[in-house]
């Protein structure tokens, strides 16, 4: 006798599988941002130091704004990471998955804005 999984149950399994894959992709993006922030901070410090030494420029306002932008981005990254972990812990919890997706969407928007502003 052949056992068949009902169509609806099979669809739910596929949905869970797709959700897990999406969470994995989002986790990779969050890790990318995690690595980008410190490298951008170092780059800003190097640029600020070189500019002030070579040109005597005072880049305090620009630098303060850039560091504030990175600090805000880090806060969004931490929140997205927390939401992703909650969704991964309970993959069948649709509200947790939705919150994770929303949090990562905000992080993506802020990351794009930071890249435009900071180069």
N, CA and C atoms as a LAMMPS dump frame, in Angstrom:
ITEM: TIMESTEP
0
ITEM: NUMBER OF ATOMS
357
ITEM: BOX BOUNDS ff ff ff
-5.0000000000000000e+02 5.0000000000000000e+02
-5.0000000000000000e+02 5.0000000000000000e+02
-5.0000000000000000e+02 5.0000000000000000e+02
ITEM: ATOMS id mol type element x y z
1 1 1 N 0.839 -1.172 0
2 1 2 C 0 0 0
3 1 3 C 0.892 1.247 0
4 2 1 N 0.629 2.156 -0.898
5 2 2 C 1.417 3.377 -1.029
6 2 3 C 0.804 4.483 -0.168
7 3 1 N 1.649 5.131 0.599
8 3 2 C 1.184 6.224 1.447
9 3 3 C 1.381 7.53 0.694
10 4 1 N 0.339 8.332 0.599
11 4 2 C 0.441 9.622 -0.074
12 4 3 C 0.23 10.745 0.928
13 5 1 N 1.062 11.739 0.832
14 5 2 C 0.904 12.916 1.679
15 5 3 C -0.179 13.783 1.059
16 6 1 N -1.161 14.184 1.851
17 6 2 C -2.197 15.059 1.296
18 6 3 C -1.579 16.321 0.711
19 7 1 N -2.171 16.816 -0.336
20 7 2 C -1.638 17.976 -1.058
21 7 3 C -1.416 19.168 -0.127
22 8 1 N -2.373 19.481 0.721
23 8 2 C -2.24 20.64 1.614
24 8 3 C -1.044 20.477 2.55
25 9 1 N -0.851 19.299 3.085
26 9 2 C 0.288 19.058 3.973
27 9 3 C 1.595 19.21 3.209
28 10 1 N 1.637 18.719 1.987
29 10 2 C 2.825 18.84 1.154
30 10 3 C 3.128 20.312 0.866
31 11 1 N 2.093 21.102 0.587
32 11 2 C 2.28 22.532 0.345
33 11 3 C 2.849 23.229 1.576
34 12 1 N 2.372 22.84 2.762
35 12 2 C 2.882 23.443 3.99
36 12 3 C 4.349 23.113 4.201
37 13 1 N 4.744 21.885 3.881
38 13 2 C 6.154 21.517 3.998
39 13 3 C 7.014 22.345 3.063
40 14 1 N 6.529 22.534 1.87
41 14 2 C 7.253 23.348 0.906
42 14 3 C 7.366 24.78 1.417
43 15 1 N 6.287 25.286 1.979
44 15 2 C 6.317 26.642 2.507
45 15 3 C 7.335 26.771 3.633
46 16 1 N 7.366 25.803 4.533
47 16 2 C 8.359 25.836 5.607
48 16 3 C 9.771 25.778 5.045
49 17 1 N 9.964 24.946 4.042
50 17 2 C 11.279 24.832 3.411
51 17 3 C 11.664 26.175 2.774
52 18 1 N 10.721 26.786 2.081
53 18 2 C 10.99 28.084 1.46
54 18 3 C 11.273 29.152 2.516
55 19 1 N 10.524 29.098 3.615
56 19 2 C 10.751 30.059 4.69
57 19 3 C 12.15 29.888 5.272
58 20 1 N 12.562 28.664 5.49
59 20 2 C 13.908 28.417 6.026
60 20 3 C 14.984 28.926 5.065
61 21 1 N 14.766 28.707 3.771
62 21 2 C 15.729 29.182 2.773
63 21 3 C 15.794 30.713 2.775
64 22 1 N 14.642 31.353 2.89
65 22 2 C 14.598 32.816 2.934
66 22 3 C 15.307 33.327 4.187
67 23 1 N 15.074 32.668 5.318
68 23 2 C 15.756 33.061 6.555
69 23 3 C 17.27 32.912 6.408
70 24 1 N 17.699 31.864 5.727
71 24 2 C 19.134 31.645 5.503
72 24 3 C 19.719 32.764 4.636
73 25 1 N 19.005 33.121 3.556
74 25 2 C 19.46 34.212 2.688
75 25 3 C 19.536 35.524 3.466
76 26 1 N 18.5 35.783 4.258
77 26 2 C 18.485 37.012 5.05
78 26 3 C 19.611 37.015 6.076
79 27 1 N 19.878 35.861 6.663
80 27 2 C 20.987 35.747 7.613
81 27 3 C 22.323 36.052 6.957
82 28 1 N 22.494 35.606 5.725
83 28 2 C 23.721 35.91 4.981
84 28 3 C 23.854 37.409 4.744
85 29 1 N 22.729 38.072 4.428
86 29 2 C 22.755 39.518 4.225
87 29 3 C 23.121 40.239 5.526
88 30 1 N 22.515 39.822 6.632
89 30 2 C 22.807 40.442 7.929
90 30 3 C 24.292 40.273 8.262
91 31 1 N 24.852 39.123 7.97
92 31 2 C 26.286 38.904 8.2
93 31 3 C 27.141 39.801 7.31
94 32 1 N 26.691 40.029 6.081
95 32 2 C 27.406 40.934 5.17
96 32 3 C 27.457 42.34 5.768
97 33 1 N 26.32 42.792 6.292
98 33 2 C 26.269 44.117 6.915
99 33 3 C 27.158 44.142 8.158
100 34 1 N 27.14 43.062 8.922
101 34 2 C 27.966 42.96 10.136
102 34 3 C 29.441 43.163 9.784
103 35 1 N 29.891 42.637 8.666
104 35 2 C 31.286 42.773 8.246
105 35 3 C 31.562 44.132 7.606
106 36 1 N 30.57 44.708 6.941
107 36 2 C 30.757 45.964 6.22
108 36 3 C 30.933 47.139 7.174
109 37 1 N 30.186 47.159 8.261
110 37 2 C 30.197 48.306 9.172
111 37 3 C 31.602 48.589 9.73
112 38 1 N 32.303 47.617 10.315
113 38 2 C 33.646 47.927 10.841
114 38 3 C 34.638 48.342 9.75
115 39 1 N 34.534 47.737 8.578
116 39 2 C 35.455 48.117 7.503
117 39 3 C 35.181 49.548 7.053
118 40 1 N 33.921 49.941 7.028
119 40 2 C 33.577 51.314 6.643
120 40 3 C 34.038 52.291 7.726
121 41 1 N 33.933 51.9 8.996
122 41 2 C 34.432 52.758 10.087
123 41 3 C 35.937 52.995 9.936
124 42 1 N 36.678 51.916 9.68
125 42 2 C 38.135 52.05 9.497
126 42 3 C 38.442 52.963 8.313
127 43 1 N 37.701 52.775 7.238
128 43 2 C 37.911 53.599 6.041
129 43 3 C 37.65 55.072 6.35
130 44 1 N 36.587 55.356 7.092
131 44 2 C 36.276 56.739 7.464
132 44 3 C 37.374 57.343 8.335
133 45 1 N 37.853 56.573 9.288
134 45 2 C 38.935 57.066 10.149
135 45 3 C 40.194 57.345 9.347
136 46 1 N 40.534 56.449 8.433
137 46 2 C 41.714 56.651 7.588
138 46 3 C 41.563 57.898 6.728
139 47 1 N 40.394 58.073 6.138
140 47 2 C 40.134 59.235 5.283
141 47 3 C 40.186 60.52 6.095
142 48 1 N 39.562 60.488 7.262
143 48 2 C 39.536 61.663 8.124
144 48 3 C 40.953 62.037 8.555
145 49 1 N 41.739 61.067 8.942
146 49 2 C 43.107 61.321 9.386
147 49 3 C 43.958 61.857 8.241
148 50 1 N 43.878 61.225 7.092
149 50 2 C 44.669 61.662 5.935
150 50 3 C 44.282 63.07 5.508
151 51 1 N 43.012 63.367 5.484
152 51 2 C 42.548 64.679 5.055
153 51 3 C 43.002 65.769 6.021
154 52 1 N 42.909 65.507 7.302
155 52 2 C 43.306 66.536 8.265
156 52 3 C 44.82 66.738 8.27
157 53 1 N 45.581 65.673 8.036
158 53 2 C 47.041 65.789 8.003
159 53 3 C 47.488 66.507 6.735
160 54 1 N 46.944 66.102 5.589
161 54 2 C 47.382 66.668 4.314
162 54 3 C 46.833 68.063 4.056
163 55 1 N 45.574 68.273 4.375
164 55 2 C 44.923 69.523 3.994
165 55 3 C 44.569 70.419 5.172
166 56 1 N 44.726 69.924 6.362
167 56 2 C 44.315 70.701 7.519
168 56 3 C 42.804 70.843 7.596
169 57 1 N 42.072 69.978 6.854
170 57 2 C 40.608 70.055 6.84
171 57 3 C 40.03 69.599 8.166
172 58 1 N 38.976 70.259 8.537
173 58 2 C 38.223 69.816 9.707
174 58 3 C 36.968 69.129 9.193
175 59 1 N 36.969 67.834 9.28
176 59 2 C 35.839 67.049 8.774
177 59 3 C 34.931 66.591 9.914
178 60 1 N 34.927 67.311 11.019
179 60 2 C 34.208 66.863 12.211
180 60 3 C 32.721 66.649 11.945
181 61 1 N 32.064 67.603 11.294
182 61 2 C 30.621 67.466 11.051
183 61 3 C 30.311 66.28 10.148
184 62 1 N 31.056 66.173 9.044
185 62 2 C 30.844 65.061 8.115
186 62 3 C 31.128 63.72 8.785
187 63 1 N 32.18 63.68 9.559
188 63 2 C 32.556 62.435 10.225
189 63 3 C 31.53 62.05 11.279
190 64 1 N 31.068 63.023 12.05
191 64 2 C 30.05 62.751 13.068
192 64 3 C 28.789 62.204 12.425
193 65 1 N 28.384 62.798 11.32
194 65 2 C 27.19 62.329 10.603
195 65 3 C 27.393 60.907 10.065
196 66 1 N 28.551 60.646 9.515
197 66 2 C 28.836 59.319 8.962
198 66 3 C 28.854 58.256 10.06
199 67 1 N 29.478 58.575 11.179
200 67 2 C 29.516 57.605 12.281
201 67 3 C 28.128 57.391 12.883
202 68 1 N 27.321 58.438 12.939
203 68 2 C 25.944 58.288 13.431
204 68 3 C 25.143 57.389 12.498
205 69 1 N 25.36 57.539 11.204
206 69 2 C 24.689 56.688 10.225
207 69 3 C 25.093 55.221 10.416
208 70 1 N 26.37 54.983 10.627
209 70 2 C 26.843 53.613 10.868
210 70 3 C 26.307 53.052 12.187
211 71 1 N 26.221 53.898 13.2
212 71 2 C 25.69 53.45 14.485
213 71 3 C 24.216 53.067 14.348
214 72 1 N 23.454 53.861 13.61
215 72 2 C 22.053 53.529 13.359
216 72 3 C 21.916 52.239 12.574
217 73 1 N 22.769 52.064 11.581
218 73 2 C 22.753 50.839 10.782
219 73 3 C 23.063 49.623 11.654
220 74 1 N 23.994 49.777 12.573
221 74 2 C 24.329 48.681 13.488
222 74 3 C 23.123 48.323 14.363
223 75 1 N 22.374 49.317 14.807
224 75 2 C 21.177 49.044 15.619
225 75 3 C 20.142 48.261 14.805
226 76 1 N 19.944 48.644 13.55
227 76 2 C 19.025 47.9 12.678
228 76 3 C 19.529 46.471 12.449
229 77 1 N 20.837 46.313 12.318
230 77 2 C 21.408 44.988 12.097
231 77 3 C 21.185 44.087 13.306
232 78 1 N 21.395 44.632 14.486
233 78 2 C 21.194 43.856 15.71
234 78 3 C 19.732 43.426 15.821
235 79 1 N 18.824 44.344 15.529
236 79 2 C 17.39 44.018 15.597
237 79 3 C 17.029 42.939 14.575
238 80 1 N 17.522 43.073 13.366
239 80 2 C 17.236 42.07 12.33
240 80 3 C 17.805 40.715 12.728
241 81 1 N 18.993 40.717 13.283
242 81 2 C 19.619 39.471 13.726
243 81 3 C 18.776 38.802 14.813
244 82 1 N 18.292 39.6 15.746
245 82 2 C 17.455 39.079 16.836
246 82 3 C 16.154 38.486 16.289
247 83 1 N 15.521 39.192 15.362
248 83 2 C 14.259 38.715 14.772
249 83 3 C 14.48 37.447 13.945
250 84 1 N 15.579 37.393 13.212
251 84 2 C 15.896 36.192 12.433
252 84 3 C 16.105 34.989 13.344
253 85 1 N 16.799 35.206 14.446
254 85 2 C 17.04 34.105 15.382
255 85 3 C 15.725 33.593 15.954
256 86 1 N 14.816 34.506 16.299
257 86 2 C 13.508 34.097 16.825
258 86 3 C 12.734 33.296 15.784
259 87 1 N 12.807 33.722 14.532
260 87 2 C 12.102 33.008 13.456
261 87 3 C 12.741 31.647 13.191
262 88 1 N 14.06 31.57 13.281
263 88 2 C 14.738 30.287 13.073
264 88 3 C 14.435 29.31 14.205
265 89 1 N 14.273 29.835 15.412
266 89 2 C 13.959 28.977 16.557
267 89 3 C 12.566 28.363 16.453
268 90 1 N 11.647 29.079 15.805
269 90 2 C 10.272 28.586 15.63
270 90 3 C 9.866 28.79 14.169
271 91 1 N 10.35 27.954 13.267
272 91 2 C 10.095 28.168 11.84
273 91 3 C 8.62 28.106 11.455
274 92 1 N 7.789 27.492 12.284
275 92 2 C 6.366 27.402 11.958
276 92 3 C 5.593 28.638 12.427
277 93 1 N 6.249 29.548 13.134
278 93 2 C 5.606 30.741 13.681
279 93 3 C 5.587 31.847 12.622
280 94 1 N 4.453 31.979 11.945
281 94 2 C 4.355 32.962 10.857
282 94 3 C 4.546 34.406 11.321
283 95 1 N 3.997 34.821 12.475
284 95 2 C 4.271 36.198 12.914
285 95 3 C 5.766 36.461 13.135
286 96 1 N 6.479 35.499 13.695
287 96 2 C 7.925 35.677 13.891
288 96 3 C 8.632 35.792 12.545
289 97 1 N 8.202 34.987 11.576
290 97 2 C 8.785 35.048 10.235
291 97 3 C 8.512 36.418 9.609
292 98 1 N 7.277 36.906 9.74
293 98 2 C 6.916 38.215 9.186
294 98 3 C 7.723 39.334 9.834
295 99 1 N 7.877 39.267 11.155
296 99 2 C 8.672 40.281 11.846
297 99 3 C 10.12 40.253 11.372
298 100 1 N 10.651 39.075 11.174
299 100 2 C 12.025 38.952 10.679
300 100 3 C 12.138 39.546 9.282
301 101 1 N 11.181 39.238 8.429
302 101 2 C 11.207 39.763 7.065
303 101 3 C 11.118 41.286 7.061
304 102 1 N 10.236 41.838 7.892
305 102 2 C 10.1 43.295 7.975
306 102 3 C 11.377 43.939 8.497
307 103 1 N 11.969 43.338 9.502
308 103 2 C 13.192 43.874 10.084
309 103 3 C 14.342 43.855 9.076
310 104 1 N 14.45 42.781 8.323
311 104 2 C 15.504 42.689 7.307
312 104 3 C 15.233 43.677 6.172
313 105 1 N 13.969 43.889 5.83
314 105 2 C 13.635 44.863 4.781
315 105 3 C 14.071 46.267 5.2
316 106 1 N 13.842 46.625 6.454
317 106 2 C 14.281 47.927 6.96
318 106 3 C 15.803 48.004 6.921
319 107 1 N 16.474 46.93 7.335
320 107 2 C 17.936 46.904 7.302
321 107 3 C 18.448 47.08 5.876
322 108 1 N 17.811 46.42 4.916
323 108 2 C 18.231 46.563 3.513
324 108 3 C 18.101 48.016 3.052
325 109 1 N 16.985 48.655 3.397
326 109 2 C 16.785 50.058 3.023
327 109 3 C 17.853 50.956 3.652
328 110 1 N 18.107 50.754 4.929
329 110 2 C 19.108 51.564 5.626
330 110 3 C 20.517 51.292 5.095
331 111 1 N 20.796 50.048 4.751
332 111 2 C 22.1 49.698 4.188
333 111 3 C 22.286 50.385 2.839
334 112 1 N 21.252 50.358 2
335 112 2 C 21.326 51.04 0.705
336 112 3 C 21.565 52.534 0.893
337 113 1 N 20.85 53.121 1.855
338 113 2 C 21.006 54.556 2.131
339 113 3 C 22.429 54.851 2.616
340 114 1 N 22.953 54.002 3.485
341 114 2 C 24.311 54.199 4.002
342 114 3 C 25.34 54.078 2.882
343 115 1 N 25.146 53.105 2.002
344 115 2 C 26.088 52.945 0.889
345 115 3 C 26.05 54.153 -0.039
346 116 1 N 24.858 54.691 -0.287
347 116 2 C 24.754 55.883 -1.134
348 116 3 C 25.46 57.067 -0.485
349 117 1 N 25.251 57.226 0.798
350 117 2 C 25.806 58.375 1.508
351 117 3 C 27.316 58.252 1.736
352 118 1 N 27.755 57.037 2.055
353 118 2 C 29.161 56.849 2.429
354 118 3 C 30.043 56.344 1.294
355 119 1 N 29.408 55.934 0.227
356 119 2 C 30.166 55.464 -0.927
357 119 3 C 30.668 54.072 -0.869
